[in-house]
Amino acid sequence: MSLLPRRRTSRRRSRWNTVPEDAHVLGVARTLTSATRLMDVMRLLRPEDGIAVSYTVNPGSVFADGLADYFDGLGARVLSWREARRQRFDLAVACAVHPSMRQLDAPLMVMPHGAGYNRLVTESTGDPGAPAGLSRRELMRGGRVLPAAIGVSHEEQIARLARTCPQAVPVAHLIGDYCWDRIEQSRPRRDLYRARLGVGQGRRLVVVNSTWSEHSLLGRHPDLPAKLVTALPADEFAVALVLHPNVWARHSRHRVHQRLARAMDAGLLVLPPEEGWRAALIASDWVVGDHGSTTFYSAALHRVLLLAATGLDELDPASPTAALSRAAPRLDPDGDLLAQLLAAAEQHSPQRLQAPVDGQLEARGEAGRRLQEVMYPFLAHRNITLPADPPVPDPVPEPRPERHVGPTAYDVTGEVLPDGSVAVRRWPVLAHDHEESRGFLAVTEQETHRLWRSSAEVLARTVIDAELAPADWLRDRIHSPRASLDVAVAALSEDRCLLLLRRCGTLLEAHAPRAYGDPVPRLDPLLLGAAVQVWLNARRTAGELSGGLVVRTGRRTLNVAFTWPP
């Protein structure tokens, strides 16, 4: 394979083409991680410039599972590795380098598939001191440098390259980080992303991020996602999980979902490996992470950051990511998780992590143009020139989290405040969770755990269009032999509920008033029943509810009015 610029030639245009395709560029992926980063880069090669783009999978990675489905889902033009080796391309682009890429008939451009070059992977590099992507074994073949261009996100990486493979320094280019530029461009969409994740109405979002390997957050603390989702009041917090694509590829989606099933039953949101993690970071308030790139980007976003694993055992000590791991505050997975999050927010100082971030991200906002300035010269012999205007980064897609129906059982505490309002906190309850109860149990009609159904003090039917009439359902449940049940609630509509109180036999209709022009407020029947139970436990009477009830859950306040139906 020649890495020298090719002489100017003309490619005969196919009569089958509707639009001209004078140059052909190949995207080369080894893993899903590199494929998603590759798609960011390839969007900078404009089809209106007459550039055709194909993709291929460079075989051999243990993390290649799911790649074919990913490209099929995009509707991309995909070539087998055998087909790719038989064709000539004007440029091949990869976000991970491997010696087998020398088999391609194209000048090769490589770049990082994360935030810089940080991880020590001796299985690939053969060098315990060189991070993956900067090692001599990956970059050299037959005494020659394999890539025609090596992209780095910071000049600091060129200095490290000079130590690990000095022959490659002449082809290194500062390209910035286009993934970061897209994140930065998407900041104004924070409210949209939060709405898609269901964290409006005063709720705050905790993103749990784990890279791959035994040194990762999930490798060290596999139960932490479930611990977090059950340790935080559900009406005040949401928890979303981002797993490195290598976790999904190595262990299969089926097994990952099985492992996370209990936590998802309790409300955990899981971002798919292809996309959504960037939007989740923008939407987040806290990030609990490790040494993965997702954690690094959260520090650049100035999110409140806590590390549950540092990964220092597999990081290049000279890398900015290692510096971040040494400097970031820690989370004790066995401690009071809520208290640690709140304390971290009070003590949050973005300046504490600014030096590592600045040491990894350079040329911010310029990555798109810099990438074009490296790629387009390889196409000049096809009479394709650099676009006149620099590209504007596209906003990242809206998140589409995977989720279960949601919690059907809560441990509830609360109190009547001096102003007469009721403060309520609900924690999801997990099967086989042996922690002591904080207060009383409230469940929905969908709960299948017999013990929880029989010991609940509050029962709510959340389905509006149900078989049994609301009043009949309430009487049937209240007059059942379950002595613990005090309050039964049935949803009538999004903002109306019917309640029956065992202690006094009172039937109440509740609705959430709204101001003119405001959207219809949602009245959660289980939250309402819990609030009324707190009211009754404080020795207040049903008659006192005639003036209405103010329910407080963290930052959210809900006004409820009551009437006595005939």
C-alpha positions in Angstrom: 0.0 0.0 0.0 1.4 3.4 -1.0 1.0 6.3 1.5 2.3 8.8 -1.0 -0.2 11.3 -2.5 -1.6 9.9 -5.7 -1.3 11.7 -9.0 -4.3 13.5 -10.4 -6.6 11.1 -12.1 -10.2 11.2 -13.3 -12.7 8.6 -12.4 -15.2 7.6 -15.0 -18.6 8.4 -13.7 -21.0 5.5 -13.6 -24.1 5.9 -15.7 -26.0 4.3 -12.9 -25.4 7.1 -10.5 -28.1 9.8 -10.0 -25.6 12.2 -8.4 -21.9 12.2 -9.0 -19.6 10.2 -6.7 -16.0 11.0 -7.8 -14.2 10.0 -4.7 -14.6 6.9 -2.5 -13.8 6.9 1.2 -13.9 3.8 3.4 -14.8 3.9 7.1 -13.1 1.1 9.0 -14.5 0.0 12.4 -13.2 -2.7 14.8 -15.7 -2.1 17.7 -19.0 -0.5 18.2 -17.2 2.3 20.1 -15.0 3.1 17.2 -18.0 2.8 14.8 -20.0 5.4 16.6 -17.1 7.8 16.7 -16.4 7.1 13.0 -20.0 8.1 12.1 -19.3 11.5 13.7 -16.2 12.0 11.6 -17.6 10.7 8.3 -20.5 13.2 8.4 -17.8 15.8 7.6 -17.3 14.4 4.1 -20.1 16.1 2.3 -22.0 14.1 -0.3 -22.6 17.2 -2.3 -18.8 17.3 -2.9 -19.1 14.0 -4.9 -17.8 11.8 -2.1 -19.1 8.2 -1.7 -18.7 6.5 1.7 -18.6 2.8 2.4 -18.0 1.0 5.7 -16.3 -2.2 6.6 -15.5 -4.2 9.8 -11.9 -4.9 10.5 -12.1 -8.4 12.0 -10.4 -9.7 15.0 -11.6 -7.6 18.0 -13.2 -9.5 20.9 -15.6 -6.5 21.1 -17.0 -6.7 17.5 -20.4 -8.2 18.4 -23.2 -6.0 17.2 -21.3 -4.1 14.5 -23.1 -5.6 11.6 -26.5 -4.8 13.1 -25.4 -1.2 13.9 -24.4 -0.5 10.3 -27.5 -2.3 8.9 -29.7 -0.1 11.2 -28.1 3.0 9.7 -28.8 1.8 6.2 -25.1 2.4 5.4 -23.2 0.9 2.4 -21.3 -2.0 4.0 -18.5 -4.0 2.4 -17.1 -7.2 3.8 -13.5 -7.1 4.8 -12.6 -9.2 1.8 -14.4 -6.9 -0.6 -12.8 -3.8 1.0 -9.3 -5.3 0.5 -10.0 -5.8 -3.2 -11.0 -2.3 -3.9 -9.0 1.0 -4.1 -10.1 3.9 -2.0 -9.0 7.5 -2.0 -8.9 7.5 1.8 -9.6 5.0 4.7 -10.6 6.4 8.1 -10.5 4.5 11.3 -11.0 5.4 15.0 -8.7 2.6 16.1 -5.6 1.4 14.5 -4.6 -2.2 13.9 -1.6 -3.7 11.8 -4.1 -5.6 9.6 -5.3 -2.3 8.1 -2.2 -2.4 6.0 -4.1 -4.8 3.7 -6.2 -1.9 2.4 -5.4 -0.1 -0.8 -5.8 3.4 0.6 -4.0 6.0 2.6 -5.1 5.5 6.2 -6.1 8.1 8.7 -6.5 7.1 12.3 -7.7 8.9 15.4 -8.9 8.2 19.0 -12.3 6.6 19.6 -12.6 8.3 23.0 -11.2 11.3 24.8 -7.6 11.0 23.7 -5.2 8.1 24.1 -5.2 6.9 27.7 -5.6 3.2 28.2 -2.8 0.7 28.5 -3.7 -2.4 26.6 -0.6 -4.6 26.4 -2.5 -7.3 24.5 -2.7 -4.9 21.6 0.4 -2.7 22.0 2.9 -5.2 23.4 4.3 -2.2 25.3 3.3 -1.7 29.0 4.2 1.9 28.8 2.5 2.9 25.6 -1.3 3.7 25.5 -3.4 2.0 22.8 -3.2 4.0 19.6 0.2 5.5 20.2 2.3 2.3 20.3 5.1 1.3 17.9 3.6 -2.1 17.4 0.2 -0.6 16.2 1.6 2.2 14.1 4.7 0.6 12.4 4.8 -2.2 9.9 7.9 -3.4 8.0 9.9 -0.4 9.3 7.3 2.1 8.0 4.6 4.1 9.6 1.3 2.5 8.7 -1.1 5.6 8.9 -0.7 8.5 6.5 -2.3 10.7 9.2 -2.7 10.4 13.0 -5.3 12.6 14.7 -4.8 13.8 18.2 -7.0 16.0 20.4 -4.2 17.8 22.1 -0.5 18.6 21.4 0.3 16.8 24.7 -0.4 13.5 22.9 2.2 14.3 20.2 4.7 14.6 23.0 3.8 11.2 24.2 3.9 9.8 20.7 7.4 11.1 20.4 8.4 8.9 23.3 6.5 5.8 22.1 6.9 5.9 18.3 8.9 8.9 17.2 8.8 7.9 13.5 5.1 8.7 13.5 5.3 12.3 14.8 5.6 13.8 11.2 2.1 12.5 10.3 0.4 13.6 13.5 -2.2 16.3 13.3 -4.0 18.3 16.0 -7.7 17.7 15.1 -9.4 18.5 18.4 -12.3 16.4 19.5 -15.4 16.6 17.3 -17.4 14.5 19.7 -16.8 17.1 22.4 -17.7 19.9 19.9 -21.1 18.2 19.3 -21.7 17.9 23.0 -20.9 21.6 23.4 -23.1 22.6 20.5 -26.0 20.7 22.1 -26.0 22.4 25.5 -29.1 24.6 24.7 -31.1 21.3 24.3 -30.7 20.4 28.0 -34.4 20.9 28.8 -35.4 18.8 25.8 -33.1 15.9 26.7 -34.3 16.1 30.3 -37.9 15.9 29.2 -37.1 12.8 27.1 -35.5 11.2 30.2 -38.5 12.1 32.4 -36.7 14.3 34.7 -38.9 17.4 34.6 -41.0 18.8 37.5 -38.1 19.4 39.8 -36.4 16.0 39.6 -32.6 15.8 39.3 -30.6 13.3 37.2 -27.8 11.1 38.3 -25.9 9.5 35.5 -23.9 6.4 36.4 -21.1 5.7 33.9 -19.0 2.6 33.6 -16.3 1.8 31.1 -15.2 -1.9 30.5 -12.8 -4.2 32.3 -12.4 -5.4 35.9 -11.1 -2.0 36.9 -14.3 -0.2 35.8 -17.2 0.9 38.0 -19.3 -2.1 37.0 -16.4 -4.4 37.4 -15.7 -3.2 40.9 -19.2 -2.5 42.1 -21.8 -4.3 40.0 -24.6 -3.6 42.4 -24.0 0.2 42.5 -26.7 1.1 39.9 -29.4 -0.8 42.0 -28.1 0.7 45.2 -28.3 4.2 43.8 -31.8 3.9 42.4 -33.1 2.6 45.7 -31.2 5.0 47.9 -32.5 8.2 46.3 -36.1 9.4 46.7 -37.9 8.6 43.4 -39.8 11.8 43.2 -36.7 13.9 43.5 -34.1 11.9 41.6 -33.8 9.8 38.5 -30.9 7.5 37.8 -29.6 6.7 34.3 -26.9 4.1 33.4 -24.3 4.5 30.6 -22.3 1.4 29.9 -19.3 1.3 27.5 -20.3 -0.5 24.3 -17.6 -3.1 25.0 -19.6 -4.3 28.0 -22.6 -4.9 25.7 -20.5 -6.5 23.0 -18.6 -8.8 25.3 -21.5 -10.0 27.6 -24.4 -9.7 25.1 -27.5 -7.4 25.4 -29.5 -10.3 26.8 -27.2 -10.9 29.7 -26.7 -7.2 30.4 -30.5 -6.7 30.6 -30.8 -9.7 32.8 -28.2 -8.3 35.2 -29.9 -4.9 35.3 -33.5 -6.2 35.4 -34.1 -5.6 39.2 -32.7 -2.1 39.0 -34.8 -1.3 36.0 -37.9 -2.5 37.8 -37.0 0.1 40.4 -36.8 2.8 37.8 -33.3 2.7 36.4 -33.0 4.2 32.9 -30.5 2.4 30.6 -29.0 4.2 27.6 -28.4 2.0 24.6 -24.7 1.6 23.6 -25.1 3.2 20.2 -26.3 6.7 21.2 -27.9 8.7 24.1 -25.0 9.0 26.5 -24.1 12.4 25.3 -27.6 13.7 25.7 -27.7 12.1 29.1 -24.6 13.9 30.2 -26.0 17.3 29.1 -29.2 16.5 31.0 -27.4 15.3 34.1 -26.8 17.0 37.5 -24.4 14.5 38.9 -22.2 11.9 37.2 -20.9 8.8 39.2 -18.2 7.3 37.0 -14.8 5.9 36.6 -11.9 6.4 34.2 -13.9 6.2 31.0 -14.2 9.0 28.4 -17.9 9.6 29.4 -16.7 10.6 32.8 -14.0 12.9 31.3 -16.6 14.7 29.2 -18.8 15.2 32.2 -15.9 16.9 33.9 -15.6 19.2 30.9 -19.3 19.9 31.2 -18.7 20.9 34.9 -21.1 18.3 36.2 -20.8 17.3 39.9 -18.5 14.3 39.6 -17.8 11.4 41.9 -15.6 8.4 41.1 -16.5 4.9 42.2 -13.5 3.5 40.5 -10.3 5.2 39.2 -8.8 2.7 36.8 -5.3 3.9 37.6 -4.0 0.4 37.2 -4.7 0.5 33.5 -4.1 4.2 32.6 -1.0 5.8 31.2 0.2 7.7 34.2 1.2 10.6 32.0 -2.3 11.0 30.5 -4.8 13.7 31.5 -7.4 11.0 32.3 -5.0 9.6 34.9 -4.6 13.1 36.3 -8.4 13.4 36.4 -8.7 10.1 38.2 -6.2 11.2 40.8 -7.9 14.6 41.4 -11.7 13.8 41.3 -13.6 13.2 44.5 -14.6 9.7 45.4 -17.8 7.9 46.2 -18.0 5.3 48.9 -20.5 2.7 47.4 -21.2 1.3 50.9 -21.8 4.7 52.5 -24.9 7.0 52.6 -25.2 7.6 48.8 -27.8 10.4 49.1 -25.7 12.3 51.7 -22.6 11.9 49.5 -24.3 13.3 46.4 -25.7 16.3 48.3 -22.3 17.0 50.0 -20.5 16.8 46.6 -22.9 19.3 45.1 -22.3 21.7 48.0 -18.5 21.4 47.6 -18.5 21.3 43.8 -15.6 23.2 42.3 -15.2 22.8 38.5 -11.8 24.5 38.7 -10.5 21.5 40.6 -10.6 19.4 37.4 -9.9 22.1 34.9 -6.2 21.3 34.4 -6.8 17.7 33.3 -9.7 18.8 31.0 -7.6 21.5 29.4 -4.8 18.9 29.0 -7.0 16.7 26.9 -9.3 19.0 24.9 -7.6 21.5 22.6 -8.8 23.5 19.6 -12.4 23.5 21.0 -15.0 24.3 18.4 -12.5 23.8 15.6 -12.5 20.0 15.3 -14.8 19.8 12.3 -12.8 22.1 10.2 -9.5 20.6 11.3 -10.7 17.2 10.4 -11.8 18.4 6.9 -8.4 20.0 6.5 -6.7 16.7 7.0 -9.1 14.5 5.0 -9.9 16.6 1.9 -6.3 16.9 0.7 -6.4 13.1 0.1 -9.3 13.8 -2.4 -7.7 16.6 -4.2 -6.6 14.4 -7.1 -10.4 13.9 -7.7 -10.8 17.7 -8.1 -12.5 17.8 -4.7 -11.6 20.9 -2.7 -12.1 22.0 0.9 -15.6 23.4 1.5 -15.6 27.2 1.7 -17.4 27.3 5.0 -16.4 25.4 8.2 -18.9 22.8 9.4 -21.3 23.6 12.2 -21.5 20.6 14.6 -24.9 18.8 14.6 -26.6 18.6 18.0 -26.6 15.1 19.4 -29.8 13.0 19.1 -32.4 12.9 21.7 -31.9 10.1 24.2 -34.1 7.0 24.0 -33.6 5.2 27.2 -34.6 1.6 27.8 -36.9 1.3 30.8 -39.3 -1.0 32.5 -42.8 -0.1 33.6 -41.3 1.4 36.8 -41.6 0.8 40.5 -44.8 -0.7 41.8 -43.8 -0.7 45.5 -42.4 2.2 47.6 -41.1 2.6 51.1 -42.7 5.9 52.2 -41.9 8.5 54.8 -43.4 11.9 55.4 -44.5 14.6 57.8 -47.1 17.4 58.0 -45.2 20.6 58.0 -46.1 23.7 60.2 -47.8 25.3 57.2 -50.2 22.3 56.8 -48.5 20.9 53.7 -47.4 17.3 53.5 -43.8 16.4 52.6 -43.5 12.9 51.1 -40.5 10.8 50.2 -40.8 7.5 48.3 -38.0 5.0 47.8 -38.5 2.1 45.3 -38.4 -1.3 47.0 -36.6 -4.2 45.3 -37.3 -7.9 45.7 -34.9 -9.7 48.0 -33.9 -6.3 49.6 -33.6 -6.9 53.3 -33.0 -3.4 54.5 -35.3 -2.2 57.3 -38.4 -0.2 56.3 -38.1 3.5 56.6 -41.9 4.1 57.0 -44.9 2.4 55.4 -45.4 0.5 52.2 -47.4 1.9 49.3 -48.0 -0.3 46.2 -49.9 -0.2 42.9 -52.4 -2.7 41.7 -49.7 -4.1 39.4 -47.5 -5.3 42.3 -47.2 -9.1 42.2 -45.3 -9.7 45.5 -47.8 -11.2 47.8 -46.2 -10.1 51.0 -46.0 -6.5 49.8 -49.6 -6.5 48.6 -50.8 -7.9 51.9 -48.7 -5.5 54.1 -49.2 -2.3 52.2 -51.0 0.6 53.9 -51.7 2.3 50.6 -53.0 0.7 47.4 -53.5 2.5 44.1 -55.0 1.6 40.7 -53.2 3.6 38.1 -55.0 2.3 35.0 -57.8 4.6 34.0 -59.8 2.5 31.7 -60.2 -0.6 33.9 -62.8 -3.4 34.0 -64.3 -2.6 37.4 -65.8 0.8 38.2 -63.6 2.9 40.4 -66.0 3.0 43.4 -66.6 -0.7 43.2 -62.9 -1.4 43.0 -62.2 0.8 46.1 -64.9 -0.9 48.2 -63.7 -4.3 47.2 -60.2 -3.6 48.2 -60.9 -1.7 51.4 -63.3 -4.4 52.7 -60.8 -7.2 51.9 -59.4 -8.9 55.0 -56.0 -7.1 54.7 -56.0 -5.2 58.0 -53.0 -3.1 57.0 -54.7 -1.3 54.1 -55.8 2.2 55.1 -56.1 4.2 51.9 -57.2 3.0 48.4 -57.0 5.2 45.4 -58.3 4.8 41.8 -57.3 7.0 38.9 -60.2 8.7 37.1 -58.2 10.7 34.7 -54.8 12.3 34.4 -55.7 14.9 37.0 -58.5 13.3 39.0 -58.7 10.4 41.5 -61.2 8.7 43.8 -60.1 7.8 47.3 -61.6 5.6 50.0 -60.4 5.8 53.6 -60.8 2.7 55.8 -60.6 4.5 59.1 -63.6 6.7 58.6 -65.2 5.0 55.5 -65.0 8.4 53.7 -65.1 8.5 49.9 -63.2 11.5 48.4 -62.7 12.8 44.9 -59.4 14.6 44.3 -58.3 16.8 41.5 -55.3 19.0 40.8 -56.4 22.5 40.0 -54.5 24.4 37.3 -54.1 28.0 36.3 -55.5 29.3 33.0 -53.2 28.4 30.2 -51.1 25.9 32.2 -50.9 22.3 31.1 -53.1 19.7 33.0 -51.1 18.6 36.0 -50.7 14.9 36.4 -52.0 13.5 39.7 -50.1 10.4 40.6 -52.7 8.2 42.5 -50.0 6.4 44.5 -48.3 9.6 45.6 -51.7 11.1 46.5 -52.6 8.0 48.6 -49.2 8.2 50.3 -49.7 11.9 51.2 -53.2 11.3 52.6 -51.8 8.4 54.7 -49.1 10.7 56.1 -51.9 13.2 56.9 -53.9 10.6 58.7 -50.9 9.2 60.6 -50.3 12.7 61.9 -53.8 12.4 63.6 -55.4 14.8 61.1 -59.0 14.1 59.9 -60.5 13.6 56.5 -62.8 16.6 57.2 -59.7 18.9 57.5 -59.0 18.1 53.8 -61.9 20.3 52.7 -59.5 23.2 52.3 -57.2 21.1 50.0 -53.8 19.7 50.5 -50.4 20.8 49.4 -48.1 17.9 48.6 -44.3 18.5 48.6 -41.8 16.2 47.0 -38.4 17.8 47.0 -38.6 20.9 44.7 -42.0 20.1 43.4 -45.3 21.3 45.0 -48.6 19.8 44.0 -51.9 21.4 45.0 -54.8 19.0 45.5 -58.5 19.9 46.0 -61.1 17.5 47.5 -64.8 17.1 47.1 -67.2 14.6 48.7 -69.2 12.8 46.0 -72.8 11.9 46.8 
